[in-house]
Amino acid sequence: MPPAPQNSSPLPGLLLLLSVTTGLVDAVSVLGLGKVFTANMTGNVVFLGFAAAGTPGFKVAPYLVALATFFLGALVAGRVGQGFGQRPLRHWLTVAALIEAALLWIAAVVALNFHVPTLAPTAGLFAIIALTAVAMGFRNATIRQLKVPDLTTTVLTLTVTGIAADSSMAGGGNPNLARRIGAILAIFGGAAAGALMVVHIGLALPLFVSGLIVLLGTLFCVRHPAAALPHGG
């Protein structure tokens, strides 16, 4: 099924908003959970290689948990997308937002009793990693199925590559330049805000705010008339 025309879709605005939450979640996981990513798996594979080589400060278990639970979240989202693909887009987006927000809020509750300097209790550490990784895996798989160009909400490597490779300096026409720059700024802003929250307040607040942004942003998005149609019209 071809993607919906983006000029009549509420999705780009929503995905830029969700990109902010990626920065928030990465701030929680990297600064608060001991150098582990739960929104972006590339870093975990690299860190897992460091851990496998016995590099001090890197442990295998957190990265394996993040990868496995991210995979689980993506698997579930794939099944959900198959079930909702022919139904109104607002149904699919609302269910996805409820699942993601619930996982982030449960993680926020767990974080209330988590001590960042000592990464204790260990059960809390792995619970927060798992809950946020499942949420982000679910998000990534959902966004992948929606097929909105240049807005993955979690990774920027191809975005930065596209800005350079498609630029007028490279002989291109600068397609989707505003969207690409918006994605970079959204994740940057979320990371900066998340870092301030983690350092000065703790992990619970950025997780709670992330869930709130996901849910409220989606509920606003699905009011758009295009959301009454299946994705692709």
ROSE-4610 file (N, C-alpha, C; in Angstrom, 1 decimal, always signed):
// ROSE-4610
residu = [M/M/M/P/P/P/P/P/P/A/A/A/P/P/P/Q/Q/Q/N/N/N/S/S/S/S/S/S/P/P/P/L/L/L/P/P/P/G/G/G/L/L/L/L/L/L/L/L/L/L/L/L/L/L/L/S/S/S/V/V/V/T/T/T/T/T/T/G/G/G/L/L/L/V/V/V/D/D/D/A/A/A/V/V/V/S/S/S/V/V/V/L/L/L/G/G/G/L/L/L/G/G/G/K/K/K/V/V/V/F/F/F/T/T/T/A/A/A/N/N/N/M/M/M/T/T/T/G/G/G/N/N/N/V/V/V/V/V/V/F/F/F/L/L/L/G/G/G/F/F/F/A/A/A/A/A/A/A/A/A/G/G/G/T/T/T/P/P/P/G/G/G/F/F/F/K/K/K/V/V/V/A/A/A/P/P/P/Y/Y/Y/L/L/L/V/V/V/A/A/A/L/L/L/A/A/A/T/T/T/F/F/F/F/F/F/L/L/L/G/G/G/A/A/A/L/L/L/V/V/V/A/A/A/G/G/G/R/R/R/V/V/V/G/G/G/Q/Q/Q/G/G/G/F/F/F/G/G/G/Q/Q/Q/R/R/R/P/P/P/L/L/L/R/R/R/H/H/H/W/W/W/L/L/L/T/T/T/V/V/V/A/A/A/A/A/A/L/L/L/I/I/I/E/E/E/A/A/A/A/A/A/L/L/L/L/L/L/W/W/W/I/I/I/A/A/A/A/A/A/V/V/V/V/V/V/A/A/A/L/L/L/N/N/N/F/F/F/H/H/H/V/V/V/P/P/P/T/T/T/L/L/L/A/A/A/P/P/P/T/T/T/A/A/A/G/G/G/L/L/L/F/F/F/A/A/A/I/I/I/I/I/I/A/A/A/L/L/L/T/T/T/A/A/A/V/V/V/A/A/A/M/M/M/G/G/G/F/F/F/R/R/R/N/N/N/A/A/A/T/T/T/I/I/I/R/R/R/Q/Q/Q/L/L/L/K/K/K/V/V/V/P/P/P/D/D/D/L/L/L/T/T/T/T/T/T/T/T/T/V/V/V/L/L/L/T/T/T/L/L/L/T/T/T/V/V/V/T/T/T/G/G/G/I/I/I/A/A/A/A/A/A/D/D/D/S/S/S/S/S/S/M/M/M/A/A/A/G/G/G/G/G/G/G/G/G/N/N/N/P/P/P/N/N/N/L/L/L/A/A/A/R/R/R/R/R/R/I/I/I/G/G/G/A/A/A/I/I/I/L/L/L/A/A/A/I/I/I/F/F/F/G/G/G/G/G/G/A/A/A/A/A/A/A/A/A/G/G/G/A/A/A/L/L/L/M/M/M/V/V/V/V/V/V/H/H/H/I/I/I/G/G/G/L/L/L/A/A/A/L/L/L/P/P/P/L/L/L/F/F/F/V/V/V/S/S/S/G/G/G/L/L/L/I/I/I/V/V/V/L/L/L/L/L/L/G/G/G/T/T/T/L/L/L/F/F/F/C/C/C/V/V/V/R/R/R/H/H/H/P/P/P/A/A/A/A/A/A/A/A/A/L/L/L/P/P/P/H/H/H/G/G/G/G/G/G]
num = [1/1/1/2/2/2/3/3/3/4/4/4/5/5/5/6/6/6/7/7/7/8/8/8/9/9/9/10/10/10/11/11/11/12/12/12/13/13/13/14/14/14/15/15/15/16/16/16/17/17/17/18/18/18/19/19/19/20/20/20/21/21/21/22/22/22/23/23/23/24/24/24/25/25/25/26/26/26/27/27/27/28/28/28/29/29/29/30/30/30/31/31/31/32/32/32/33/33/33/34/34/34/35/35/35/36/36/36/37/37/37/38/38/38/39/39/39/40/40/40/41/41/41/42/42/42/43/43/43/44/44/44/45/45/45/46/46/46/47/47/47/48/48/48/49/49/49/50/50/50/51/51/51/52/52/52/53/53/53/54/54/54/55/55/55/56/56/56/57/57/57/58/58/58/59/59/59/60/60/60/61/61/61/62/62/62/63/63/63/64/64/64/65/65/65/66/66/66/67/67/67/68/68/68/69/69/69/70/70/70/71/71/71/72/72/72/73/73/73/74/74/74/75/75/75/76/76/76/77/77/77/78/78/78/79/79/79/80/80/80/81/81/81/82/82/82/83/83/83/84/84/84/85/85/85/86/86/86/87/87/87/88/88/88/89/89/89/90/90/90/91/91/91/92/92/92/93/93/93/94/94/94/95/95/95/96/96/96/97/97/97/98/98/98/99/99/99/100/100/100/101/101/101/102/102/102/103/103/103/104/104/104/105/105/105/106/106/106/107/107/107/108/108/108/109/109/109/110/110/110/111/111/111/112/112/112/113/113/113/114/114/114/115/115/115/116/116/116/117/117/117/118/118/118/119/119/119/120/120/120/121/121/121/122/122/122/123/123/123/124/124/124/125/125/125/126/126/126/127/127/127/128/128/128/129/129/129/130/130/130/131/131/131/132/132/132/133/133/133/134/134/134/135/135/135/136/136/136/137/137/137/138/138/138/139/139/139/140/140/140/141/141/141/142/142/142/143/143/143/144/144/144/145/145/145/146/146/146/147/147/147/148/148/148/149/149/149/150/150/150/151/151/151/152/152/152/153/153/153/154/154/154/155/155/155/156/156/156/157/157/157/158/158/158/159/159/159/160/160/160/161/161/161/162/162/162/163/163/163/164/164/164/165/165/165/166/166/166/167/167/167/168/168/168/169/169/169/170/170/170/171/171/171/172/172/172/173/173/173/174/174/174/175/175/175/176/176/176/177/177/177/178/178/178/179/179/179/180/180/180/181/181/181/182/182/182/183/183/183/184/184/184/185/185/185/186/186/186/187/187/187/188/188/188/189/189/189/190/190/190/191/191/191/192/192/192/193/193/193/194/194/194/195/195/195/196/196/196/197/197/197/198/198/198/199/199/199/200/200/200/201/201/201/202/202/202/203/203/203/204/204/204/205/205/205/206/206/206/207/207/207/208/208/208/209/209/209/210/210/210/211/211/211/212/212/212/213/213/213/214/214/214/215/215/215/216/216/216/217/217/217/218/218/218/219/219/219/220/220/220/221/221/221/222/222/222/223/223/223/224/224/224/225/225/225/226/226/226/227/227/227/228/228/228/229/229/229/230/230/230/231/231/231/232/232/232/233/233/233]
x = [+0.9/+0.0/+0.9/+0.7/+1.5/+1.2/+2.2/+1.9/+1.0/+0.4/-0.6/+0.2/-0.4/+0.3/+0.6/+1.9/+2.3/+1.8/+1.4/+0.9/-0.5/-1.1/-2.5/-2.5/-1.3/-1.2/-0.8/-1.3/-0.9/+0.4/+0.9/+2.0/+3.3/+3.8/+5.1/+5.1/+4.1/+4.1/+4.2/+3.4/+3.5/+4.8/+5.4/+6.7/+7.8/+7.8/+8.7/+8.6/+7.3/+7.1/+7.6/+7.4/+7.9/+9.4/+10.0/+11.5/+12.0/+11.3/+11.7/+11.8/+10.8/+10.8/+12.0/+12.5/+13.7/+14.9/+15.1/+16.1/+15.9/+14.7/+14.4/+14.7/+14.3/+14.5/+16.0/+16.7/+18.2/+18.9/+18.4/+19.1/+18.9/+17.7/+17.5/+18.4/+18.4/+19.2/+20.7/+21.2/+22.6/+23.2/+22.5/+23.0/+22.5/+21.4/+20.9/+21.0/+21.2/+21.2/+22.5/+23.6/+24.9/+25.3/+25.3/+25.8/+25.1/+23.7/+23.0/+21.9/+21.7/+20.7/+19.4/+18.3/+17.0/+16.2/+16.6/+15.8/+16.6/+17.9/+18.7/+19.6/+19.5/+20.3/+21.7/+22.0/+23.4/+24.4/+24.2/+25.1/+25.3/+24.2/+24.3/+25.1/+25.0/+25.8/+27.3/+27.6/+29.0/+29.5/+28.6/+29.0/+29.1/+28.3/+28.3/+29.7/+30.1/+31.5/+32.6/+32.4/+33.4/+33.4/+32.1/+32.0/+32.5/+32.3/+32.8/+34.3/+34.9/+36.4/+37.0/+36.1/+36.5/+36.9/+36.4/+36.7/+36.0/+36.8/+36.3/+35.1/+34.1/+32.9/+31.8/+32.0/+30.9/+30.6/+29.3/+28.8/+27.9/+28.0/+27.2/+25.7/+25.3/+23.9/+22.9/+23.3/+22.3/+22.1/+23.1/+23.0/+22.2/+22.4/+21.6/+20.1/+19.8/+18.4/+17.8/+18.5/+18.0/+17.7/+18.6/+18.4/+17.3/+17.2/+16.1/+14.8/+14.7/+13.3/+12.9/+13.9/+13.6/+13.0/+13.7/+13.2/+11.8/+11.5/+10.2/+9.2/+9.5/+8.6/+8.3/+9.3/+9.2/+8.3/+8.5/+7.7/+6.3/+5.9/+4.5/+3.9/+4.7/+4.2/+3.9/+4.8/+4.5/+3.2/+2.9/+1.6/+0.4/+0.6/-0.4/-0.7/+0.4/+0.3/-0.5/-0.2/-0.9/-2.4/-2.7/-4.1/-4.9/-4.1/-4.8/-4.6/-3.8/-3.4/-4.6/-5.7/-6.9/-8.0/-7.7/-8.6/-8.3/-9.1/-8.8/-7.4/-6.6/-5.3/-5.4/-6.4/-6.5/-6.6/-7.2/-7.3/-5.9/-5.2/-3.8/-2.9/-2.9/-2.1/-2.5/-3.7/-4.2/-3.8/-3.9/-3.5/-2.0/-1.2/+0.2/+0.6/+0.0/+0.3/+0.0/-1.1/-1.5/-0.5/-0.1/+0.9/+2.2/+2.7/+4.0/+4.0/+2.9/+2.8/+2.7/+2.0/+1.8/+3.2/+4.0/+5.3/+6.2/+6.2/+7.0/+6.6/+5.3/+4.8/+5.1/+5.0/+5.4/+6.9/+7.7/+9.2/+9.4/+8.6/+8.7/+8.4/+7.4/+7.1/+8.3/+8.8/+10.0/+11.1/+11.3/+12.5/+12.4/+11.2/+11.1/+11.9/+12.1/+12.9/+14.3/+14.7/+16.0/+17.1/+18.2/+19.3/+20.4/+20.4/+21.3/+22.8/+23.4/+24.8/+25.3/+24.4/+24.8/+24.2/+23.3/+22.5/+21.8/+21.2/+20.6/+19.1/+18.2/+18.5/+18.7/+19.3/+19.6/+18.3/+17.3/+16.0/+15.4/+15.5/+15.0/+15.7/+17.0/+17.8/+17.3/+17.2/+16.8/+15.3/+14.5/+13.1/+13.0/+13.7/+13.6/+14.2/+15.3/+15.9/+14.8/+14.2/+13.3/+12.1/+11.5/+10.2/+10.4/+11.5/+11.8/+12.2/+12.9/+13.3/+12.1/+11.2/+10.0/+9.2/+9.1/+8.4/+9.0/+10.3/+11.0/+11.0/+11.1/+11.0/+9.6/+8.6/+7.2/+7.1/+7.6/+7.6/+8.3/+9.5/+10.3/+9.6/+9.0/+8.3/+7.1/+6.4/+5.2/+5.5/+6.5/+7.0/+7.5/+8.1/+8.6/+7.5/+6.4/+5.2/+4.5/+4.6/+3.9/+4.6/+5.9/+6.7/+6.6/+6.9/+7.0/+8.5/+8.8/+10.2/+10.9/+12.2/+13.1/+12.6/+11.7/+11.2/+11.1/+12.3/+12.3/+12.0/+12.2/+12.0/+13.1/+14.0/+15.0/+16.4/+16.7/+18.0/+18.2/+19.5/+19.7/+20.8/+21.4/+22.6/+22.2/+21.1/+20.6/+20.1/+19.5/+19.0/+20.2/+21.3/+22.4/+23.0/+23.1/+23.6/+22.8/+21.4/+20.6/+20.7/+20.9/+21.1/+22.3/+23.4/+24.6/+24.5/+24.1/+24.1/+23.1/+22.0/+20.9/+21.0/+22.1/+22.2/+22.5/+22.3/+22.6/+24.1/+24.9/+26.4/+26.8/+25.9/+26.2/+25.4/+24.8/+24.0/+22.6/+22.1/+20.7/+19.8/+18.6/+17.5/+17.1/+17.9/+17.5/+16.1/+15.7/+14.4/+14.2/+13.0/+12.7/+13.7/+14.3/+15.3/+14.8/+13.6/+13.1/+12.7/+12.2/+11.8/+13.1/+14.1/+15.3/+16.0/+16.0/+16.6/+15.7/+14.4/+13.5/+13.7/+14.0/+14.2/+15.5/+16.5/+17.8/+17.5/+16.9/+16.6/+15.7/+14.8/+13.8/+14.6/+15.4/+16.1/+17.2/+17.8/+18.8/+18.0/+16.9/+16.2/+15.7/+15.2/+14.8/+15.9/+17.1/+18.3/+18.7/+18.7/+19.2/+18.2/+16.9/+15.9/+16.0/+16.1/+16.2/+17.5/+18.6/+19.8/+19.6/+19.0/+18.7/+17.8/+16.8/+15.9/+16.6/+17.4/+18.1/+19.1/+19.9/+20.9/+20.4/+19.3/+18.8/+17.6/+16.8/+15.6/+15.6/+16.0/+16.0/+15.4/+15.1/+14.7/+13.2/+12.5/+11.0/+10.4/+10.8/+10.2/+10.3/+11.5/+11.6/+10.8/+10.7/+10.0/+8.5/+8.0/+6.6/+6.3/+7.2/+7.0/+6.9/+7.8/+7.9/+6.5/+6.0/+4.7/+3.6/+3.7/+2.6/+2.7/+3.9/+4.0/+3.5/+3.8/+3.4/+1.9/+1.2/-0.2/-0.9/-0.6/-1.3/-1.0/+0.2/+0.5/-0.3/-0.4/-1.1/-2.6/-3.2/-4.6/-4.9/-4.0/-4.2/-4.1/-3.2/-2.9/-4.1/-4.8/-5.8/-7.1/-7.2/-8.3/-8.3/-7.2/-7.0/-8.0/-8.7/-9.6/-8.9/-7.6/-6.9/-6.8/-6.8/-6.7/-7.9/-9.0/-10.2/-10.1/-9.1/-8.9/-7.8/-7.8/-6.7/-5.4/-4.3/-3.0/-2.9/-2.7/-2.7/-4.0/-5.0/-6.3/-7.2]
y = [-1.2/+0.0/+1.2/+2.2/+3.4/+4.3/+5.0/+6.0/+7.1/+7.6/+8.8/+10.0/+10.8/+12.1/+12.9/+13.3/+13.9/+15.3/+16.0/+17.3/+17.3/+16.2/+16.1/+15.2/+14.9/+14.0/+14.7/+14.3/+14.8/+14.2/+13.2/+12.4/+13.1/+14.0/+14.6/+15.4/+16.2/+16.9/+16.1/+15.0/+14.0/+13.4/+13.0/+12.3/+13.3/+14.5/+15.5/+15.6/+15.6/+15.7/+14.4/+13.3/+12.0/+12.0/+12.7/+12.7/+13.4/+14.3/+15.0/+13.9/+13.0/+12.0/+11.0/+10.9/+10.0/+10.6/+12.0/+12.6/+12.4/+12.5/+12.4/+10.9/+10.0/+8.6/+8.2/+8.7/+8.5/+9.1/+10.3/+10.9/+10.1/+9.5/+8.6/+7.4/+6.7/+5.5/+5.7/+6.6/+6.8/+7.4/+8.5/+9.1/+8.5/+7.7/+7.2/+5.7/+5.0/+3.5/+2.9/+3.7/+3.1/+2.8/+3.9/+3.8/+2.7/+2.8/+1.9/+2.7/+2.3/+3.0/+2.1/+2.7/+1.9/+2.4/+3.6/+4.0/+3.7/+3.6/+3.4/+2.2/+1.2/-0.1/-0.1/+0.8/+0.8/+0.9/+1.9/+2.1/+0.9/+0.1/-1.1/-2.2/-2.3/-3.3/-3.0/-1.7/-1.2/-1.5/-1.0/-1.2/-2.7/-3.5/-5.0/-5.5/-5.0/-5.4/-5.0/-3.8/-3.4/-4.3/-4.6/-5.5/-6.9/-7.4/-8.7/-8.8/-7.6/-7.5/-7.3/-7.2/-7.0/-5.6/-4.6/-3.2/-2.8/-2.2/-1.7/-0.7/-0.9/+0.0/-0.5/-1.6/-2.1/-3.5/-3.8/-5.1/-5.6/-6.9/-7.5/-7.5/-7.8/-8.0/-6.9/-5.6/-4.5/-4.4/-4.6/-4.5/-5.6/-6.8/-7.9/-7.8/-7.3/-7.0/-6.0/-4.9/-3.8/-4.3/-5.1/-5.6/-6.6/-7.5/-8.5/-7.9/-6.9/-6.3/-5.4/-4.7/-3.8/-4.7/-5.8/-6.8/-7.2/-7.5/-7.9/-6.8/-5.6/-4.5/-4.3/-4.5/-4.3/-5.5/-6.7/-7.8/-7.6/-7.2/-6.9/-5.8/-4.8/-3.7/-4.1/-5.0/-5.6/-6.3/-7.0/-7.7/-6.8/-5.8/-4.8/-4.0/-3.6/-2.9/-3.7/-5.0/-5.9/-5.9/-5.9/-5.9/-4.6/-3.5/-2.2/-1.5/-2.1/-1.5/-1.1/-1.8/-1.5/-0.7/-0.4/+0.4/+1.8/+2.7/+4.1/+4.4/+5.3/+5.5/+5.9/+6.7/+7.1/+6.0/+4.8/+3.7/+3.1/+3.0/+2.4/+3.3/+4.6/+5.5/+5.6/+5.6/+5.7/+4.5/+3.3/+2.1/+2.1/+2.5/+2.5/+3.5/+4.7/+5.7/+5.2/+4.5/+4.0/+3.0/+2.1/+1.1/+1.8/+2.7/+3.3/+4.1/+4.9/+5.8/+4.9/+3.9/+3.0/+2.4/+1.9/+1.4/+2.4/+3.6/+4.7/+5.1/+5.1/+5.5/+4.5/+3.2/+2.1/+2.2/+2.5/+2.7/+3.9/+5.0/+6.1/+5.7/+4.9/+4.5/+3.7/+2.8/+2.0/+2.9/+3.9/+4.9/+5.6/+5.7/+6.5/+5.9/+4.6/+3.9/+3.4/+4.1/+3.7/+4.7/+4.2/+5.1/+5.1/+6.3/+6.4/+6.2/+6.8/+6.7/+5.3/+4.4/+3.0/+2.0/+2.5/+1.7/+0.6/+0.9/+0.0/+0.4/-0.6/-2.0/-2.6/-3.7/-4.3/-4.6/-5.1/-5.4/-4.2/-3.1/-1.8/-1.4/-1.5/-1.2/-1.9/-3.3/-4.1/-3.9/-3.6/-3.3/-2.0/-0.9/+0.3/+0.1/-0.6/-0.9/-1.6/-2.7/-3.5/-2.7/-2.0/-1.3/-0.2/+0.6/+1.6/+1.1/+0.0/-0.7/-1.3/-1.9/-2.4/-1.3/-0.2/+1.0/+1.5/+1.6/+2.2/+1.2/+0.0/-1.0/-1.0/-0.9/-0.8/+0.5/+1.6/+2.8/+2.7/+2.2/+2.1/+1.3/+0.1/-0.7/-0.1/+0.7/+1.4/+2.4/+3.2/+4.3/+3.7/+2.6/+2.0/+1.6/+1.1/+0.8/+2.0/+3.1/+4.3/+5.0/+4.7/+5.1/+6.6/+7.4/+8.9/+9.2/+9.7/+10.0/+10.9/+10.5/+11.4/+11.6/+10.8/+11.0/+9.6/+9.1/+7.8/+8.0/+9.2/+9.6/+9.2/+8.2/+7.7/+7.8/+7.8/+7.8/+8.9/+9.5/+10.6/+10.5/+9.3/+9.1/+9.3/+8.7/+8.9/+10.3/+10.9/+12.3/+13.2/+13.1/+14.0/+13.7/+12.4/+12.0/+12.6/+12.6/+13.1/+14.6/+15.4/+16.8/+17.1/+16.4/+16.6/+16.1/+14.9/+14.3/+14.9/+15.4/+16.0/+17.5/+18.1/+19.5/+20.1/+21.4/+22.1/+22.1/+22.0/+21.9/+20.6/+19.6/+18.3/+18.1/+19.2/+19.1/+18.7/+18.6/+18.2/+19.4/+19.0/+20.1/+20.3/+19.8/+20.0/+19.6/+18.3/+17.9/+17.6/+18.0/+17.8/+18.4/+19.5/+20.1/+20.5/+21.2/+21.7/+20.5/+19.5/+18.3/+17.6/+17.5/+16.9/+17.7/+19.0/+19.9/+19.8/+19.8/+19.7/+18.5/+17.3/+16.1/+16.2/+16.8/+16.9/+17.8/+18.9/+19.9/+19.3/+18.4/+17.8/+16.9/+16.0/+15.1/+15.8/+16.8/+17.6/+18.3/+18.9/+19.6/+18.6/+17.5/+16.5/+16.0/+15.7/+15.3/+16.3/+17.6/+18.6/+18.7/+18.8/+18.8/+17.6/+16.4/+15.2/+15.2/+15.7/+15.7/+16.6/+17.7/+18.6/+17.9/+17.3/+16.6/+15.4/+14.6/+13.5/+14.0/+15.0/+15.5/+16.2/+16.9/+17.7/+17.2/+16.2/+15.7/+14.2/+13.5/+12.1/+11.5/+10.2/+9.6/+9.6/+9.7/+9.5/+10.6/+11.9/+13.0/+12.9/+12.7/+12.6/+11.5/+10.4/+9.2/+9.6/+10.2/+10.6/+11.6/+12.6/+13.6/+13.0/+12.0/+11.3/+10.7/+10.0/+9.3/+10.3/+11.4/+12.4/+13.1/+13.3/+13.9/+12.9/+11.7/+10.6/+10.6/+10.5/+10.4/+11.6/+12.8/+14.0/+14.4/+14.2/+14.5/+13.7/+12.4/+11.5/+11.8/+12.1/+12.4/+13.7/+14.6/+15.8/+15.5/+14.7/+14.3/+13.6/+12.7/+11.9/+12.6/+13.9/+14.7/+15.2/+15.1/+15.5/+14.6/+15.2/+14.4/+13.2/+13.4/+12.3/+11.1/+11.3/+10.1/+9.2/+9.7/+8.9/+7.8/+7.9/+6.9/+5.9/+4.8/+3.9/+4.5/+4.1/+4.8/+4.4/+5.5/+5.3/+5.6/+6.0/+6.4/+5.2]
z = [+0.0/+0.0/+0.0/-0.9/-1.0/+0.2/+0.7/+1.8/+1.4/+2.4/+2.2/+1.7/+0.9/+0.5/+1.7/+1.9/+3.1/+3.3/+2.2/+2.4/+3.0/+3.0/+3.6/+4.8/+5.4/+6.5/+7.8/+8.9/+10.2/+10.7/+9.9/+10.5/+10.6/+9.7/+9.9/+11.1/+11.5/+12.7/+13.9/+13.9/+15.0/+15.2/+14.1/+14.2/+14.6/+14.3/+14.8/+16.3/+16.8/+18.2/+18.9/+18.3/+18.9/+18.9/+18.0/+18.0/+19.2/+19.7/+21.0/+22.1/+22.1/+23.2/+23.1/+21.8/+21.7/+22.5/+22.3/+23.1/+24.6/+25.1/+26.5/+26.9/+26.2/+26.6/+26.5/+25.5/+25.4/+26.6/+27.0/+28.2/+29.4/+29.6/+30.7/+30.6/+29.4/+29.4/+29.4/+28.7/+28.6/+29.9/+30.5/+31.7/+32.9/+32.9/+34.1/+34.3/+33.2/+33.3/+32.9/+32.9/+32.7/+31.3/+30.4/+29.1/+28.2/+28.2/+27.4/+26.6/+25.4/+24.6/+24.6/+24.7/+24.6/+23.4/+22.8/+21.6/+20.3/+20.4/+19.2/+19.5/+18.6/+18.9/+18.4/+17.5/+16.9/+18.0/+18.9/+20.0/+20.9/+21.1/+21.9/+21.3/+20.0/+19.3/+19.5/+19.3/+19.5/+20.9/+21.9/+23.3/+23.6/+23.0/+23.3/+22.8/+21.7/+21.2/+22.2/+22.8/+23.8/+25.0/+25.4/+26.6/+26.3/+25.1/+24.7/+24.7/+24.5/+24.5/+25.9/+26.9/+28.3/+28.6/+27.9/+28.1/+29.5/+30.3/+31.6/+31.5/+32.3/+32.3/+31.4/+30.7/+29.8/+30.1/+30.4/+30.8/+29.7/+29.5/+28.4/+28.7/+29.9/+30.2/+29.8/+30.2/+29.8/+28.3/+27.5/+26.1/+25.5/+26.0/+25.5/+25.9/+27.1/+27.5/+26.6/+26.4/+25.5/+24.1/+23.5/+22.2/+22.1/+23.1/+23.1/+23.3/+24.2/+24.5/+23.4/+22.8/+21.6/+20.5/+20.2/+19.2/+19.5/+20.8/+21.2/+20.9/+21.2/+21.0/+19.5/+18.7/+17.2/+16.7/+17.2/+16.8/+17.1/+18.3/+18.6/+17.7/+17.5/+16.7/+15.2/+14.8/+13.4/+13.3/+14.4/+14.4/+14.5/+15.4/+15.5/+14.2/+13.6/+12.3/+11.2/+11.2/+10.3/+10.6/+11.8/+12.2/+12.0/+12.1/+12.0/+10.6/+9.7/+8.5/+7.6/+7.6/+6.8/+7.6/+8.8/+9.7/+9.7/+10.2/+10.2/+10.9/+10.3/+10.9/+12.3/+12.7/+14.1/+15.1/+14.7/+15.6/+15.8/+14.7/+14.8/+15.7/+15.4/+16.1/+17.6/+17.9/+19.3/+20.1/+19.5/+20.2/+20.4/+19.4/+19.5/+20.6/+20.6/+21.7/+23.1/+23.2/+24.5/+25.0/+24.2/+24.5/+24.9/+24.1/+24.3/+25.6/+25.8/+27.0/+28.2/+28.2/+29.4/+29.8/+28.8/+29.1/+29.7/+29.1/+29.7/+31.1/+31.3/+32.7/+33.7/+33.3/+34.2/+34.6/+33.5/+33.8/+34.7/+34.6/+35.5/+36.9/+37.1/+38.5/+39.0/+38.2/+38.7/+39.0/+38.2/+38.4/+39.7/+40.3/+41.6/+42.7/+42.6/+43.6/+43.1/+42.0/+41.5/+41.8/+42.2/+42.6/+41.5/+40.8/+39.6/+39.9/+40.9/+41.1/+41.3/+42.0/+42.2/+41.3/+40.4/+39.5/+40.2/+41.4/+42.2/+42.4/+42.6/+42.6/+41.2/+41.1/+39.7/+39.0/+39.8/+39.1/+38.5/+39.2/+38.7/+37.4/+37.4/+36.3/+35.0/+35.2/+34.0/+33.7/+34.6/+34.4/+33.5/+33.9/+33.1/+31.7/+31.6/+30.3/+29.5/+30.0/+29.2/+28.8/+29.8/+29.5/+28.4/+28.6/+27.6/+26.2/+26.2/+24.9/+24.2/+25.0/+24.3/+23.7/+24.5/+24.0/+22.7/+22.7/+21.5/+20.3/+20.6/+19.6/+18.9/+19.7/+19.2/+18.4/+18.9/+18.1/+16.8/+16.8/+15.6/+14.5/+14.9/+13.9/+13.4/+14.3/+13.8/+12.8/+13.1/+12.2/+10.9/+11.0/+9.7/+8.8/+9.4/+8.6/+8.0/+8.7/+8.3/+7.1/+6.9/+5.8/+5.5/+6.5/+6.3/+6.0/+4.9/+4.5/+5.5/+5.9/+6.6/+8.1/+8.6/+10.0/+10.6/+11.0/+11.7/+13.2/+13.7/+15.1/+16.1/+15.6/+16.6/+16.1/+14.8/+14.3/+13.3/+13.2/+12.4/+11.4/+11.3/+10.4/+9.0/+8.5/+7.2/+6.9/+8.0/+7.9/+7.6/+8.3/+8.1/+6.7/+6.4/+5.1/+3.9/+4.1/+3.1/+2.9/+4.0/+3.9/+3.1/+3.3/+2.6/+1.1/+1.0/-0.4/-1.3/-0.8/-1.6/-1.7/-1.1/-1.0/-2.4/-2.5/-3.7/-4.0/-2.9/-3.1/-3.8/-3.6/-4.2/-5.5/-5.9/-7.2/-7.0/-5.8/-5.5/-5.3/-5.0/-4.8/-3.4/-2.4/-1.0/-0.6/-1.0/-0.7/+0.8/+1.3/+2.7/+3.6/+3.3/+4.1/+5.4/+5.4/+6.7/+7.6/+7.0/+7.8/+8.4/+7.6/+8.1/+9.2/+9.0/+10.1/+11.3/+11.1/+12.2/+13.1/+12.4/+13.1/+14.0/+13.4/+14.2/+15.4/+15.2/+16.3/+17.4/+16.9/+17.9/+18.8/+18.3/+19.1/+20.0/+19.4/+20.2/+21.3/+21.1/+22.2/+23.2/+22.8/+23.8/+24.6/+24.0/+24.7/+25.7/+25.3/+26.3/+27.4/+27.1/+28.2/+29.1/+28.5/+29.3/+30.2/+29.7/+30.5/+31.7/+31.5/+32.7/+33.7/+33.2/+34.2/+34.9/+34.2/+34.8/+35.8/+35.5/+36.4/+37.6/+37.4/+38.6/+39.3/+38.6/+39.2/+39.3/+38.3/+38.3/+37.0/+37.0/+35.8/+35.6/+36.7/+36.6/+35.7/+35.9/+35.2/+33.7/+33.2/+31.7/+31.1/+31.9/+31.4/+31.4/+32.4/+32.5/+31.4/+31.2/+30.2/+28.8/+28.6/+27.3/+27.0/+28.0/+27.8/+27.5/+28.2/+28.1/+26.7/+26.2/+24.8/+23.8/+24.0/+23.0/+23.0/+24.1/+24.2/+23.7/+24.3/+23.9/+22.5/+22.0/+20.6/+19.7/+20.0/+19.1/+19.1/+20.3/+20.4/+19.6/+19.6/+18.8/+17.3/+17.0/+15.6/+15.0/+15.7/+15.1/+14.9/+15.4/+15.1/+13.6/+13.0/+11.6/+10.7/+9.7/+8.9/+8.2/+7.8/+7.1/+8.0/+9.3/+10.2/+10.3/+9.6/+9.6/+8.5/+7.6/+6.5/+6.9/+6.3/+6.5/+5.9/+6.4/+6.0/+4.5/+3.7/+2.2/+1.6/+2.4/+1.9/+1.6]
